[in-house]
């Protein structure tokens, strides 16, 4: 992957939606940002794009059939409400302009009426909403492109945005990689299996190497990285360059040849004849309207104009079920697919299945991931193959807490959660497994189901209960359930894990306990929530509610 080209060019180009992406200062840009554990963290972006509000040729969002999945205007409008009623609430034209472009907030900062901290808490403008949405669409395309490769992927970008020919004596403009290319480079650039230089370059003949041309700054990464580096870069630099390096000039403007001019004129005549035959109106606006109406009226291209939103959602969900039917299912997917009570959550789930895209985790979620990784190392410490001991890890955590007295933030939260796990009764129990992945086939379920168990301990929640063989414990770093419905939802996932362990170890379900342990809860007496007695039939019934059912006649 080449690293050069980050000079004068810009990405993306000023085309289409006019998507403009800027990296938030001090969040990444060209440098690799790492946490204290050396893990790469993606930068934050500010995205802006052209909206229908500034494009006279665009169809207004409120009358579009997909308005429900596009940014609302104005943003305070309730779902399904009349946008004209929402606009009446706005007090001035300046407020309307601020909604779209954010001009008013910029003036407030300049005049000292608002600070930078206030600006960070403002809602996104319409330009920023559409910029974020368009950037997410581009990321989906990048994700699809990368996941099409079976084993190897080559990512490149052009140092120059020209075609290799100097036009009218002008120099070619330098290019800049997309932020996706840069993210991949930064995420993989410090791996130990990187190959940055070929080992087979020679200086014979008229090769690029003989001319002293600099090697491209980049790398290959993976099991056969050096072989690729030698074959791709070394092979190119060893090849005979011949007459390369000469500057060619393409005259512009130039005169079309007689055959080319005749072909173009014949094409225009044929298009006009076809338009006359179909009775298309002569004016340019009439032509556009005519074809737009034809597309909108074609039932094969989408839902009918009068199709209710509920029917559209049923069609989309049926398509999502067909996608899920060919996949392994985890507890989160099963629960989300069984959710029939929250329309917005169901819509987001269906969208995620039909248009999957990796999501950047929130800081809180990243902190939870770090805690789970630490918990696995702590529980397995002292075992064969493990260099750390529990005593040394406990000392490290308590020393770090003493140094960070009064500190706040995700790093401090992870330390507090770690200390609470150290002090918990589970730290003294006999471990049967940590971060254990299980894949199982369940009777009556067409999909394979999978789950990862945070920790499995020998014995029940009550260690003196001889009727129990194991307890599945799920470490939690989020907020404790506030009501019975939330509690029941959380325990469903734990019941699913109990069922998987029962199948994997051939142990009756009733001999396996389960507990949620909220390390985020300051009150030790409130940290643990124990599963309620529930049989296999009841768990399987709850499980089937989230398993996709696809008919042969769908």
N, C-alpha and C positions, 0 to 999 in steps of 0.2 A: 504494500500500500504506500503510495507516495505521500510525502508530507509537505512538499513545496506548494507554492501557489497562493498562500494566504497573504496577498499583498494589496493590490488595487481593485481586484474584482469583487463582486458582491454575489450573494446567494440569498434567497432565490432571485431569479431575474424579474424585472418589472413587467410581468406578463400576467394574463388571466386575472386572478383575484388580487393581484398586487400584494401578495403575502410578503411581509417584511419581518424578519426575526432578529432580535437583538439579545445578546447574552447579558443577564443582570450583572453589573459590576461586582467583582470579587466572588462570583459564584462558579467560575470555571474558565471560560474563554479558552485561551491556548494552553493553559497549564493544567496538569493533572491534579485534581483535588482529592485528598485522601482523608479518611477518618483516622482516629488514633490507632486503629487496628490495621491501617494500610489498605482499606477497601476503597475502590474508586466510587466517587459520588457524582452523578450527572449534574450539569449546570442548570440554573434556572433561566427561563427565557421570557421575554416580553414579545408577544406576537401581535401583529396588526394586519388587517386585510380589508379590502374594499367591501362595502356592504350594499345591500339593495337600496338603502336610504340615500346613497350618493350616486346611484347608477340609474339613470332614467329609463334604460332599456330592460331593467330587471323586473321580474314579477314580484310584487309586494308579498312579503312572507305571510301576513295574516290571511291571504286568500289562497295560499298554496296548500296542497293536500298533505305535505309533510311538515306543516307548521309546528306540529307538536314536538318535533325533535330538533327544531332550530331555536336559536336564542330569541326570547320574547322581546317585543318592543311595544311600549316601554317595559323595562325590566320589572317594574312593580306590578305589572298586569298579572292577575291571577289566571291559571290555566283555564282556557275556554271562555274567558271574559271578552267583552267587546273592546278592542284597542282604542276606539274613539272615546269611550268613557274614561279609559285610563289616561289618555292624553289631556282630557279636560282638567285633570287634577294638577297638571303642570302649571306653574305660576307665570312663567315667562319663556320667551324665545331662547334666552341664554341657557335656561335649564334644559331645554330641548337639545340645544347644540352640545351641551356638556354630556348629555346622555349618549350622543353619537360619537363625538370627537374628543371629549374631555377637556375642552378649551377652558371652561370656567375654573376647574380645579387647578390648572396650570397658572392662571392669573392669581388665584388665591395664594399659591405658594410664592410667586414672585412678589406679591404685595406684603408678604409676611402674615397674612390672615390664617394660614395653615402651614404646618410644618411637614417635613418629609415623612415623619411617622404617620401623620394623618393621611397623606397620599397613599401610603402602603395599605391602608384599611379601606380605601374607596372601592366601590364596586367597579367591575370591568366596564369599559365603554363598549358600545356596539362594535367598533372597529377591533377592539381587543377580544371580544367574544368570538367574532368571526375569524380573527386571526388564530385563536387557540383551536377552534374547530377545524379550520383548514390545515393547520400544522398537524393536528391529530390524524386527519385524512392522509396527509403525506407520510406520516409515520406508519400508518397501516399498510400503505403501498410498499414501504421499505421492508416492513416485517414480512409481507407476503413474498417479496422478492428473495429475501434471505432464506426463508423456510422452504423455498422450492428446491434448493440445492440438496443433493443427497449426501455429499461428503466434503466438497471443497467450495469455497466462495472467494472470488477475487474482487476487491473493491478498489476502484481507481477514480481519479478525477483529472480533469485537464488543467495543466498549469496555465494554459492559454485558452481564452474563449474564442479564438479565431479558428480558421480551418487549415492553418499551416502555411497559407499564402499571404504575403504582404500585399495589401490593396492600396494602390495609389501612393506607394511609398510610406504608408503609415505603419507604425510598429504594432505588433499584435498586443492585445490587452491581456494582462495576467488574470488568472482565474482564482477562485477560492472554493474550497470543498464545502459540501453541505454540512450542516450541523450533525446529521446522522453519521456521515463518514468520520467526522471528528470524534464523536462519542465512541464509535467502535475503536478508533485508534487509541484514544485515551484509556479506554477500559481494558485493552489487551496489551498496551505498549510496554508494561513492566513485567510481563510473564517471563518465566525462565526459559520457555521453549520458543523464544523469538529468534529468528535469524535475520540479521540486519545487513550482512555483506556476503556476496558470493565468494566461494573459495576456489573458483576455477577460472578467474579472469587472467588473460594473457595479453601481451602488447604486440602481437604479430600483425602484419598486414595493415589494411586500411580500416581497422575496427574502431569503434568508439573508444575502447580502452586505450588503443595506440595513440589516438588523438588527445588523450588526456581529459576526456569528458568526465565530469563528476558523476558518480553513481547516484541514482535516485535515492532520496532519503525516505526510507520506509522499511517495512519488515513483512515477513511471513511468520505465522505462528501456528503451532500444532505439532503433531507427531513427526511429520515429514517436512518441517519448515525449511531446513537447510537444502534438501533436495529441490524444493520449489524455488528457493532463492538462486541456486546454481543454474537451474534449467531456464527460469524466466529472465532474471536480471543478468546472470553470467552469460547465458546464451545470446542475449541481445547485445551485450557489450563486446562479445567476442566475434560477432558476425561482421562480415564485410559491409562497411557503410557506403561504399561506392561513391556516388556523387551527392550524397546527402549533405545538407548544410548550406546549399546554395539558396539564395533568396529569389523567389519567383514573384512576378507581378501579374496580377489579373486586371486587365483594363476595365474600367467602369466609369460611366455607363457604356454598354456595347450594343451593337445593332443585331437584332434577331436575324437568323438566316431565313431565306425564302421558304424552305420546307417547314421550319418550325412555326413561322408566322401563319402559313396556310393551315397547319394542324390546329393552332389555337383558334383561328377564325371558324373553321369547320365545327369545332367543339361548341363554340358560342351559338352557332346557328342551330345545332342539334338540340341544345338545351332550350332555346327559344321555341322550337317546334314542339318539343315535349310539353312545355308549359302551356302553349296554346291548345294542344290536344286535351289537356286535363281541365281546361277552363280556369286556369289560375289567373287572378287579377293582375293587371299589368304593372301597377305601382309597386315599388320595393317594399313599402309597408304592407301592402295587400298580400304580397307573396309570403312574407314572414308570418302574417296572421293566418293565412290559409294553411300553411304547413304546421303551424303550432296547433291549430284546431284539429287537424288530422291526427297528430301525435297524441293529443289529449283524449281524443275519442277512440283510440285504438285500445280495445280491452286487453290485448295480449301484452301491452307494454306496462301495465300497472293496474291498480285498483280503479274501478269505475268512479266517475265524478261524484255520484251520489252515494258511494259506499260509506256506511258509518264507520267511525273510528274504531269501534269495538270489533267490527268485522275485519278490518285491516289488521288489527292486533291478533285476531284469531289465525289469520293466514300466516302472519309472521311467526307466531309461536309454533304453528304446525311445522313450518320450515325449520325452526330451531330444534324441534323434537327429532326431526330426521337427521340433523347434524349430530345431536347428542347420542342418537341410537348407535352410532358407529364408534363411540369413544368409551374409554374408561371413565368412571364417575367417582368423584371424591365426595366427602361429606358436605362440603360447602356448595358444590354444584347441585347435589340432590336437594338440599334444603332450599336453595334459591329457586329451583325448578318447581318445588312444591308450594311456593309462596303465591297464593291467590288473593291475598288481602291487601297488598300494597301495589297499586297500579304503577307508580313510578319505579319501584324496585323491580317489578316484573318487566317493565319496558326496558330498563337498563340491562337486565339480565339477558333478554332476548337480543338486544343490540350487541352485547358482548359476545354472544355465541355466533351471530351471523357476521359480525365485523370485528373479529378478535384483534386486540392490540395489547402488547405488554404495557402495564401501568407502572409509573414511577411511584414507589411507596412513599407515604407521608413520613415525616421525621419520627412520629410516634410508632408507626409500623416498623420502621427500620430499627428503632430501639428495641422493640419486642423481638425482632429477629436476632439481634445481638444477644439478648438475654437467653433465648432458646439455645443458641450456639454455646454460650457460656455454661448453661445448665447441663448440656450434654457432656462437655469436657469435665465439669465438676463431678457429675455422677459416675463417670467412667475413670476418674483419676485414680492412680495407683494400680490399675489393672495392667496385665501384660501389653506392651506396646505403647503405654501412656507414660510420658516423661514427667508430667506434673503430679503432685500429690494434693489431696484435699487440704491438708494443713497449709501448704504453701499458697494455694489459691485463696483460702480463707484469710491468710495474713495479707495478701496483696489487696484484697477487697477492703479490708478494714483500714489498712494504711492509706489507701486512696480516699476513703471516706473521711479520714481524719484530715488529710490535706485539703479536701474540698469542702470544708466546713462552711455552711451558708451558701454554697453554690447552687445554681439551678440549671436546668436544661436536660437534654436527653442523656448525656454522659453520666450526669449525677443520678438520674432515674435508674439507669442500668445498674449502677453500684448499689443503690438502695434495694432494688429488687433482688440482686444477688445476695446481699446480706440477709434478707428475709428468707430466702431459700435455705441459706446456710443454717439459720436459726429454726427452721421449720422441723416438725417431727419427721418429715419424709427424708431429711438428710441422714437420719439414723437408721432408716429401714433398709432391708436387703433388696438390692436392685435386681430385677429380672430382665430389663431392657431399657434402652434410651434412644429416642428418635428412631423407633422401629417402624419400618415401612412394611405394610401388608397388602397384598393383592389377592382377592378371593373371588370365586364364583359362588353366588348364592342361588338357592333353589327359587325358581320363578322369576328371576331377574336376568334379562338378556344380556346386560352389560357386565363386564368385569368391574368390580368396585375396589377402590383402593383408599388407604388412609395411612397417616403417619402419626404414631402414638408418641407423645412427648416423653412419657416415662411409665414403666410397668414395674410394680413392686410386688414382692412375695407377701401373701397374706391379704386380709381384708383391711378396710379402713380402720376397724378395730383389730389390732394385731392379735388379740386373744380369741377372736372369732374363728374357730376351727372349721366352720362351714364354708370359708372362703379360701381360694387358692391364690388369687391375684387381685390387684387394684390398679386400674388405669388412672393416671393422674395427668390432667391437662393444665399446664402453667398458663395463667392469664395475666396480661399486663394492661388490659383495658379497664373500663369502668365496670363495677359489679352490677348485675341486673337489679333494676329498681322495682320491678313488679313481677307478679307470678308468670305472666305471659313471656317476658324476657327470660326468666329463669328456665321455663319449660323449653324454650327454643334452644338455649345453650346446652341443656342436658340432652336434647335429642342427638346432638353431634357426639356427645360422650357415649350415649347408648349405642350409636353406630360403631364406635371404636371398640366397645365391649363385645359386640357381636363379631367383629372381625377377629379379635383375639381369641374368642371362643372357637371359631372355625379353624384358625391357624394352629392352635395348641390342642385341639380336640378336648376342650374342657367345657362342661355344661355352663350355660350362660349364668345360671343362678349362683355359680361359684366364683363369679367375677364382680368385684365392686368397681365403682368409678367415683372420681372426685374432681371438681374444678377447684384450683387453688389460685386465688387472686393475690398475686404478689404486689399489686398496685394498691391494695387495701391497707391503710395504716393500722386498723384495729385487727389484731391477730385473731380474735374470736370470730371475726366476720369473714376471714379469708377463704374458708373452705365451704363448698357446697357439694353435698353428697347426692349421688343418683338415687332416684326413687325406685322401689321394686317394680320391675317391668319385665314381662316375659318375652320370649323370642317372637311369638306370633304378633304381639303388639308392635314391637320394633320393626318387624318385616312389613307390617301394614303401613307404618309411617314412612318406611323406606320406599315402598312401591309408589307412594304418592308423588315422589320426585323422580322416579325412573321414567324416561320417555317411552310413550306408547305410540307406535307408528303403525297405521293401517296400510294394508296392501293397496287400498284404493285411494290413498291420499294424493 
